[in-house]
Amino acid sequence: MPNIVSRLVSELQEMAALQTDPRASNTLILESATRASPRRPPARIRCSAAPSPPRSYRITLLPGDGIGREVVSVAKDVLSLAGSFEGVKSNEKIHSFSLASMISSNKCISFVLLSYAGIEFRFREVPIGGSALDSVGVPLPEETLTAAKESDAVLLGAIGGYKWDANEKHLKPETGLLQLRAGLGVFANLRPATVLSQLVDSSTLKKEVAEGVDIMVVRELTGGIYFGNPRGFGYNERGEDIGFNTEIYSVPEIDRIARVAFEVARKRRGKLCSVDKANVLEASMLWRKRVTALASEFPDIEIFHMYVDNAAMQLIRNPKQFDTIVTNNIFGDILSDEASMLTGSIGMLPSASISESGPGLFEPIHGSAPDIAGQDKANPLATVLSAAMLLRYGLGEEQAAKRIEAAVASTLNKGFRTGDIFSDGTTLVGCKRMGEEVLNSVDSHATAMPLR
């Protein structure tokens, strides 16, 4: 056994030296236990190397209105903690070391090589929506847009509230969000609707229908009827008041969102459903034509089309038939909210809005819930999961994103629930306590685990 340990120590130290500054000091901790003592933990060899400089990102925080400040505060803490553990890696070379020799020596050893690089976040908080209206008189201050553009990613809480409902359109909180999306050039909105096994009983559908649902809705975000011109109010030939809007899409707008959707489907299960109303709307006819044409660039993706009314029905009737859905702005707005109820609570669903280059915008899909604001009743998990999407789609930090998602799953496995997802046999907690439990789970998932 001493010879085996010596060889392990030597190899671990060599790999630690390769991964860090050669002048850095390394420490080694060795614990052992015989296989004949099952109550004792297996031996663990931990080689801890001096850290390399952390990766640094600028994050703009937009708490917004209502419960926004509460949920963003939780997500900020989770993001910071998950980032601090990033860079903890296990080296596969260790795992391939001869286990037979250790087993023959009647010893059980697990080991992991650790190096801590870390992610450093520089947060800047600025107002948007109703809070901006109250402080500076506009829903999107210039300072806020500038801060967002200069950052690597933007995390938003929630927008709106009864207080500003009577405002003119240009002074509504929601106008600030539309202006922010346009200013950042985000055009693709990704909204997952995943029924977690821990919450399948919270779904409004029967368990056998909801179980296993995992859908990604890719919504075109900056075109269509919400932005089309002409629009406004007027009179018809009979002198009656009318309101009118224009649904318009160009080929470049359709092509770029379709390509995003094909790529998302490629990373998932390889199925893409394009939703339109091509039987009556010219804009949808062009949409279907372009998506069909682009499908030839993605021969590995199964593509099919569906009218929006049928898609709305099928989401309830047989949601598991869907993998990735791509659709226009207004249809995506409606279908993503419908899909959210498959999961049992809108408070569980994150979203990502991405651009062709600059920073992305990451936010929960729920509203500001002014009726429970400041009462510690909000579910912060949608915002926490939005932070995970920020890491994955905004910064390319896949492992840190997975760490947050694993922590959320672990917290739910322990039975903690906010009011919107509470059921008999679970533990009712508030926003702050839920955040604390997720932080505890992030911490526990970041510790060195034995290789198996």
Rosetta blueprint (number, residue, H / E / L):
1 M L
2 P H
3 N H
4 I H
5 V H
6 S H
7 R H
8 L H
9 V H
10 S H
11 E H
12 L H
13 Q H
14 E H
15 M H
16 A H
17 A H
18 L H
19 Q H
20 T L
21 D L
22 P L
23 R L
24 A L
25 S L
26 N L
27 T E
28 L E
29 I E
30 L E
31 E E
32 S L
33 A L
34 T E
35 R L
36 A L
37 S L
38 P L
39 R L
40 R L
41 P L
42 P L
43 A E
44 R E
45 I E
46 R E
47 C E
48 S E
49 A E
50 A L
51 P L
52 S L
53 P L
54 P L
55 R E
56 S E
57 Y E
58 R E
59 I E
60 T E
61 L E
62 L E
63 P E
64 G E
65 D L
66 G L
67 I L
68 G H
69 R H
70 E H
71 V H
72 V H
73 S H
74 V H
75 A H
76 K H
77 D H
78 V H
79 L H
80 S H
81 L H
82 A H
83 G H
84 S H
85 F H
86 E L
87 G L
88 V L
89 K L
90 S L
91 N L
92 E H
93 K H
94 I H
95 H H
96 S L
97 F L
98 S L
99 L H
100 A H
101 S H
102 M H
103 I H
104 S H
105 S L
106 N L
107 K E
108 C L
109 I E
110 S E
111 F E
112 V E
113 L E
114 L E
115 S E
116 Y L
117 A L
118 G L
119 I E
120 E E
121 F E
122 R E
123 F E
124 R E
125 E E
126 V L
127 P L
128 I L
129 G L
130 G H
131 S H
132 A H
133 L H
134 D H
135 S H
136 V H
137 G L
138 V L
139 P L
140 L L
141 P L
142 E H
143 E H
144 T H
145 L H
146 T H
147 A H
148 A H
149 K H
150 E L
151 S L
152 D L
153 A E
154 V E
155 L E
156 L E
157 G E
158 A E
159 I L
160 G L
161 G L
162 Y H
163 K H
164 W H
165 D L
166 A L
167 N L
168 E L
169 K H
170 H H
171 L H
172 K L
173 P H
174 E H
175 T H
176 G H
177 L H
178 L H
179 Q H
180 L H
181 R H
182 A H
183 G H
184 L H
185 G L
186 V L
187 F L
188 A E
189 N E
190 L E
191 R E
192 P E
193 A E
194 T E
195 V L
196 L L
197 S H
198 Q H
199 L H
200 V H
201 D H
202 S H
203 S L
204 T L
205 L L
206 K L
207 K H
208 E H
209 V H
210 A H
211 E L
212 G L
213 V L
214 D E
215 I E
216 M E
217 V E
218 V E
219 R E
220 E E
221 L L
222 T L
223 G L
224 G H
225 I H
226 Y H
227 F L
228 G L
229 N L
230 P L
231 R L
232 G E
233 F E
234 G E
235 Y E
236 N L
237 E L
238 R L
239 G L
240 E L
241 D E
242 I E
243 G E
244 F E
245 N L
246 T L
247 E L
248 I L
249 Y L
250 S L
251 V H
252 P H
253 E H
254 I H
255 D H
256 R H
257 I H
258 A H
259 R H
260 V H
261 A H
262 F H
263 E H
264 V H
265 A H
266 R H
267 K H
268 R L
269 R L
270 G L
271 K E
272 L E
273 C E
274 S E
275 V E
276 D E
277 K L
278 A L
279 N L
280 V L
281 L L
282 E H
283 A H
284 S H
285 M H
286 L H
287 W H
288 R H
289 K H
290 R H
291 V H
292 T H
293 A H
294 L H
295 A H
296 S H
297 E H
298 F L
299 P L
300 D L
301 I L
302 E E
303 I E
304 F E
305 H E
306 M E
307 Y E
308 V H
309 D H
310 N H
311 A H
312 A H
313 M H
314 Q H
315 L H
316 I H
317 R H
318 N L
319 P H
320 K H
321 Q H
322 F L
323 D L
324 T E
325 I E
326 V E
327 T E
328 N L
329 N H
330 I H
331 F H
332 G H
333 D H
334 I H
335 L H
336 S H
337 D H
338 E H
339 A H
340 S H
341 M L
342 L L
343 T L
344 G L
345 S L
346 I H
347 G H
348 M H
349 L L
350 P E
351 S E
352 A E
353 S E
354 I E
355 S L
356 E L
357 S L
358 G L
359 P L
360 G E
361 L E
362 F E
363 E E
364 P E
365 I L
366 H L
367 G L
368 S L
369 A L
370 P L
371 D L
372 I L
373 A L
374 G L
375 Q L
376 D L
377 K L
378 A L
379 N L
380 P L
381 L H
382 A H
383 T H
384 V H
385 L H
386 S H
387 A H
388 A H
389 M H
390 L H
391 L H
392 R H
393 Y H
394 G H
395 L L
396 G L
397 E L
398 E H
399 Q H
400 A H
401 A H
402 K H
403 R H
404 I H
405 E H
406 A H
407 A H
408 V H
409 A H
410 S H
411 T H
412 L H
413 N H
414 K L
415 G L
416 F E
417 R E
418 T L
419 G H
420 D H
421 I H
422 F L
423 S L
424 D L
425 G L
426 T L
427 T E
428 L E
429 V L
430 G L
431 C H
432 K H
433 R H
434 M H
435 G H
436 E H
437 E H
438 V H
439 L H
440 N H
441 S H
442 V H
443 D H
444 S H
445 H H
446 A L
447 T L
448 A L
449 M L
450 P L
451 L L
452 R L
